[in-house]
Each structure stands twice: as C-alpha cells, then as structure tokens.
Amino acid sequence: MLERIAATTAALVEARAEVAASLKRQAMIVKMAEQRESAITSFAEKWNKEQMAKIDKAMKPKKSRKR
C-alpha cells in the first residue's frame, strides 16, 4: 500500500512539474505573439509613412529651370 502511495506521489510531483512547464511555455508564446504584433505594427506604420512621403514628393510640381 505504501509503495502505491509513493508511486502516486511521485507521479503527482511529475505531473505538477509538467503543468508548470506548460504554463511557462504558454506565457512565453503569448509574450512572443504580442512582440510579433508590435513589430508588425511598427514596421507597417514606418513603411506607410515612407510611402506617403514618396507620394507627396511625386505630387509636388516640378520646378522649372530658368536659363
């Protein structure tokens, strides 16, 4: 009987360790996803700003050269 209790206790300790590792992994995945979204947003905003600057520059009338 004591052997089964010891085996069950060992299995419980192992299961708790697995759950803790799984929760830590899940938290890290969530953090990575948030950082990824932040990076994508930052890149998109920067890219849009650059493209709008190019459009604005192209829309300005060309200066005529005086001779």
C-alpha positions as CSV (number, residue, x, y, z in Angstrom):
1,M,0.0,0.0,0.0
2,L,2.8,2.4,0.9
3,E,4.5,1.7,-2.4
4,R,1.4,2.6,-4.4
5,I,1.1,5.9,-2.4
6,A,4.8,6.7,-3.0
7,A,4.4,5.9,-6.7
8,T,1.2,8.1,-6.9
9,T,3.0,10.9,-5.1
10,A,5.9,10.7,-7.5
11,A,3.5,10.8,-10.4
12,L,1.7,13.8,-8.9
13,V,5.0,15.6,-8.5
14,E,6.0,14.9,-12.1
15,A,2.5,16.0,-13.3
16,R,2.8,19.3,-11.4
17,A,6.2,19.9,-12.9
18,E,4.8,19.3,-16.4
19,V,1.9,21.6,-15.8
20,A,4.2,24.3,-14.5
21,A,6.5,24.0,-17.6
22,S,3.4,24.1,-19.8
23,L,2.1,27.2,-18.2
24,K,5.5,28.9,-18.5
25,R,5.7,27.8,-22.2
26,Q,2.2,29.2,-22.8
27,A,3.1,32.5,-21.2
28,M,6.3,32.8,-23.3
29,I,4.3,32.1,-26.5
30,V,1.8,34.8,-25.6
31,K,4.6,37.2,-25.0
32,M,6.2,36.3,-28.3
33,A,2.9,36.8,-30.1
34,E,2.5,40.2,-28.6
35,Q,6.0,41.3,-29.5
36,R,5.4,40.0,-33.1
37,E,2.2,42.0,-33.4
38,S,4.0,45.1,-32.1
39,A,6.9,44.6,-34.5
40,I,4.5,44.2,-37.4
41,T,2.5,47.3,-36.5
42,S,5.7,49.3,-36.1
43,F,7.0,48.2,-39.5
44,A,3.7,48.9,-41.2
45,E,3.5,52.4,-39.7
46,K,7.0,53.2,-40.8
47,W,6.5,51.7,-44.3
48,N,3.3,53.6,-44.7
49,K,5.0,56.9,-43.7
50,E,7.8,56.3,-46.2
51,Q,5.3,55.5,-49.0
52,M,3.2,58.6,-48.2
53,A,6.3,60.7,-48.3
54,K,7.2,59.3,-51.7
55,I,3.6,60.0,-52.9
56,D,3.7,63.6,-51.6
57,K,7.1,64.2,-53.3
58,A,5.8,62.9,-56.6
59,M,2.7,65.0,-56.4
60,K,4.6,68.3,-55.9
61,P,5.0,70.2,-59.2
62,K,8.4,70.1,-60.7
63,K,10.4,73.3,-60.6
64,S,11.2,74.7,-63.9
65,R,14.8,75.7,-64.6
66,K,15.4,79.3,-65.7
67,R,18.1,80.0,-68.2
